[in-house]
Each structure stands twice: as structure tokens, then as C-alpha cells.
Amino acid sequence: MLKNQCITEDEIEMADAVITEFAGTRKGPITRYYEYSRDGVRVLDAGKNVQRLYLFGPSADMMTERDTIVKEKILRRFIFDQNGMLEETFSFGQRPRTFRYENGSRLIAVREGGQYGAVGKTYTFDRNGIVETAWGRDGEVERVYIFEPGNDMITERTGGWYGPVSRTILFEGIDASVFREPESFLQIMVFTEQSEKDADAGHLSSESDSAQGAGVSPARSRFAFTGKRRTPSDTVQDNGEKGADTRIDVIPDGDSSEDEPLPEKSRQKKSSEISYEERRSGRQS
């Protein structure tokens, strides 16, 4: 664990180190700040509003996530030991996770639902960085964390070592190499982890920004109606006439074409057109 002292009930002290997170490369927008102090870590959004709060426990083997308003309320607890880390949740619908060291702490296996749950992902420590694999031990590489020269930056790439840059994490007041150690890496993984809400918000925001920047409208739903719409304000109809269209569509007989006239005998006569002889012969038949 990073150095810590006893939990205090007061506001976290002035940050000793600041970690800045960029969307994409360092040329991208700032998405979050992480302020380290001797008592814990504050996670802030781009507007410097506190989003999450973590406090180090009295001992060196525990860390808690607190409610940002009611700091006595514990949302999650992280317990460290020689075998890894246990994440305990206190929110309804969230399952605990275990992070266990394997292969001499060169691999971390993440299990959902406790220590006997299925392995959901792994973190493998490589000479150039850390590889995150999704969908089990033999799954595909989801992202890699590359420790850049200069010891002040971690680049996160999607899909592999040469994949697109998804995030850049810049360190000030603390060396990036500190987080090469499994225990410290688990800490920053927890701090920088995006929830489903954060991911959805970031995805929608990036789609909107890219669409506006390109001068195009956002993608239309494939279920949307794409035909010409009419409104009550429309005054000119397709037939060239003005005003409301009062025409009635006539459905022709199923056995006759639209252009074929109906037989003469099938047309009904008015009562005034029927002669006396026809009426008389009709009664006799």
C-alpha cells in the first residue's frame, strides 16, 4: 500500500500528488483528476467536482470508498493481504470481487462473486507494461497499460500494444513506476476504473462531440421513419391544390386491375332508372 495514516473525519488534506487523466492522447480533453494525500484519494471530474472518495484505513491493509456527501457511509471496502485483494460491496445488486496473485505475483486473476467465482479477467505484468485480458484466462486482450519513458505517464491502448490510445494518465508528484507493483496497481485500477454509468456518459458525449465537430447529425436509429412527414402547416399538396386534401382512396376489387373498368351490369342502378317492365319481370321470377 502507499503510505497512509489513520482515517480522519475531516476533509482530506491538500493533495500531495495529482494524476491527470486525458481522453485519448495528451492532446485530448481532460476527463478526471486524482488527488493523492496521506489520508486517501479524491476523484474529480474535469470541472474539479468530487465524484468519488477513498480513505486509507488505520492499518496498511485496508481502503474504503466513502460517500462524497456523508463520509461516514462506506460504499466499498478493499482488504489487502499476501494473496491479493478482496473487494466488498455495500450497495444492492453489486457482487464482491477477488483479485488473486498467481505466478509469483506476475498475474492477477479477477473473480466475480467471491474467491470461488469464475475468472472474469486477468492482469499480466510484462516488461513493457500490464496486459488486461477479458473473458477468462484464455480470452482476448481488452487493453494494455504501457509505462512510458520518463516515469511520468501511463498510456492505455485498446486491443493490444499497437491499438488505439483510449486514455493517457499523467503523474505529478509521484512516479508512474510506483504502480508497476501488483498491490499499487490494484489501487490505481480501482481509482481509475470506469463504472457503467461513466462509460455510457463518456460514450454518448464522444459521439455527440465528434458528430458536431464533423458538421453532421448524430446517427439515426435504424427504426426511425425516414420518409417525408406531413404537418398541419403543410398547405401545398402533391396534386398541386391548396388546402386540406379531402380525397378518399378507393380500393379496387381484388380480381380487377386498377385501370380496368368494372362491367356494366355490375353497376347498380338507381330506383328511378328501373322501368316498370323490369320490376314486373323481377317479381315474376
C-alpha angles and dihedrals in degrees: 000000000000114000114285143161136207119312114263126203092219127087115291112269125251110298117265092197134019126208117196122203122206128194103240114335127356087273089065126089121283110254104177146000127215115203115198123201136162090267103044149299132290120204113208132184124232090279092055093251115147110248102167136012128204125186126194114233127241088261125051094247103066139065129175135202110222134198108263092226103034102036093187089065112093117211100175136002126207119200119192127201138155091282098052136270136318119207114205119192128206097187123097115256097019120114124214120252133209125209110199127188117232136173093029093314091303090115133041118203116203118207124190118221099019141312093311096048124111118278106258099179143348137218115212120194111224132180090254099039144298127311120211114204122194131204098036137304095315096038129118127280108266099181143337131219111217120197103217125214112271094052092246106093143053119198118205115207127187121232099004148329093308099036125119117290109254100173140005120204116200121197126211122179093008133064119247090221089070088076095055087085113090096235094048091043090056088055096053090042089058093046096047097037113122119224120220089258092053092047094049092047092049092046094051092044093051092048091051094046094048092048093050092044091053092047094241133116120253118271113285120234113259088232094056120115109250100183128101112287125213125213132191088255092064107109102168116074129199091257091061095250125124126231132034119338107240097173118128120219112233118212109215124221114282094239097046130072122239094251097041113100118231117254114270094237092054090063111097117234126225118247091248091057095058112096126221092250092054092050092048094048089048091056092048093052 
